Amino acid sequence: MRNVKITAMDWGNAFVRNKKTNSATGKVESLDLELHLEGDFKKTSKKVHWLSAPTEAHPLVPVVLIDYDYLINKKKIEDGDDFTACLNPVTEYRVNALADANVENLKRFDIIQFERKGFYICQGTKDAQGRMEFGFIPE
């Protein structure tokens, strides 16, 4: 294994000493890390984020991350433009995800940051499958 340095959020840097992958799927199953807290996270190119393995006491919570696109597909509608041709056919995108069990304590309008995604606001609703819904807050 190469000497790859990664950053673990709020922990500092770590070196990957061993990586175990599933031979059938190619997915990473585990990483052996050696913490290197003296390292500079700003100089680290690869970042790893994870959720701990779910337990009965701390299960992972299914959520839906909702992103929105612009209603129109051009900056300015000119005279003579077909208005319906300027409308985006799809403006809402939903991505199913898993979150830490702590999201279950959130109330409507609470704001949370999903790492590497951005800030989302708790909608206080659930979709048809019972997933908590979070709407993206644009910068």
C-alpha positions in Angstrom: 0.0 0.0 0.0 1.3 3.4 -0.9 1.9 5.9 1.8 -1.3 7.9 1.3 -2.1 10.7 3.7 -5.8 11.6 4.4 -7.6 14.0 6.6 -10.2 12.8 9.1 -12.5 15.6 10.0 -11.9 17.0 13.5 -9.2 14.4 14.1 -6.3 15.6 11.9 -4.3 13.7 9.4 -3.8 10.0 9.1 -1.7 7.7 6.9 -3.5 4.8 5.2 -1.5 1.7 6.2 -3.8 -1.0 4.8 -7.0 -1.1 2.6 -9.3 -4.1 2.4 -11.7 -4.3 -0.6 -14.4 -6.7 -1.5 -13.1 -8.8 -4.4 -16.6 -9.2 -5.9 -17.8 -5.6 -5.7 -14.5 -3.7 -5.5 -15.9 -1.6 -2.6 -13.7 -0.6 0.2 -14.6 -2.5 3.4 -12.0 -1.2 5.8 -9.0 1.1 6.2 -6.2 0.8 8.7 -5.1 4.3 9.6 -2.2 5.7 11.6 -3.0 9.1 13.0 -0.5 11.9 12.2 -1.9 14.8 14.2 1.1 17.1 13.4 0.2 17.1 9.7 -1.3 20.1 7.9 -4.9 19.3 6.7 -4.7 22.1 4.1 -1.9 20.2 2.3 -3.8 16.9 2.4 -5.2 16.0 -1.0 -7.4 13.0 -0.2 -10.2 13.3 2.4 -12.1 10.4 3.9 -15.5 10.7 5.6 -17.5 7.9 7.1 -20.3 6.9 9.4 -19.7 4.4 12.1 -21.2 1.0 11.7 -24.9 1.0 12.8 -25.9 -0.6 16.0 -29.3 -1.1 17.7 -28.6 1.8 20.0 -27.2 4.0 17.1 -28.7 3.1 13.8 -28.1 5.0 10.6 -31.1 7.1 9.6 -32.4 7.1 6.0 -32.8 10.7 4.7 -33.5 12.5 1.4 -31.3 15.4 0.3 -33.3 17.7 -1.9 -31.6 20.1 -4.3 -33.3 22.6 -6.5 -32.3 24.0 -9.9 -33.3 27.2 -11.6 -36.9 27.5 -13.0 -35.7 29.1 -16.2 -32.7 28.0 -18.3 -31.5 31.4 -19.5 -30.4 34.6 -17.8 -33.0 36.9 -19.5 -36.1 36.0 -21.5 -36.2 38.2 -24.6 -39.3 39.4 -26.6 -40.3 36.7 -29.0 -38.9 33.9 -26.8 -41.1 30.9 -26.3 -41.6 31.1 -22.5 -42.3 27.4 -22.2 -39.0 26.6 -24.0 -37.2 28.6 -21.4 -38.5 26.5 -18.5 -36.3 23.7 -17.0 -38.2 20.5 -17.2 -36.8 19.2 -13.9 -36.0 21.6 -11.0 -36.0 19.2 -8.0 -33.5 16.5 -7.4 -33.8 14.0 -4.6 -30.9 11.8 -3.4 -31.4 9.1 -0.9 -28.6 9.0 1.8 -27.8 7.7 5.3 -27.1 10.0 8.2 -26.0 9.7 11.8 -28.7 8.9 14.3 -28.4 12.4 15.8 -30.5 13.8 12.9 -33.6 12.3 14.4 -33.4 15.0 17.1 -33.7 17.8 14.6 -36.8 19.9 14.3 -38.4 21.7 11.4 -36.1 24.6 10.2 -33.0 23.3 12.0 -29.9 23.7 9.8 -27.3 21.0 9.5 -24.1 20.6 7.4 -23.7 17.4 5.5 -20.0 17.0 5.0 -18.8 17.6 1.4 -22.5 18.4 0.4 -23.3 21.7 2.0 -25.9 23.2 4.4 -29.4 21.8 4.5 -32.6 22.7 6.4 -34.7 20.1 8.0 -38.1 20.2 6.3 -39.9 18.6 9.2 -41.4 16.1 6.8 -40.8 12.6 5.6 -41.2 11.1 2.2 -43.4 8.1 1.2 -40.7 5.7 2.5 -40.4 7.5 5.9 -37.1 9.2 5.1 -36.5 12.6 6.8 -36.3 15.4 4.2 -33.6 18.0 4.0 -33.6 21.0 1.6 -30.4 22.4 0.2 -29.5 26.0 1.2 -27.7 27.7 -1.7 -24.6 29.8 -0.8 
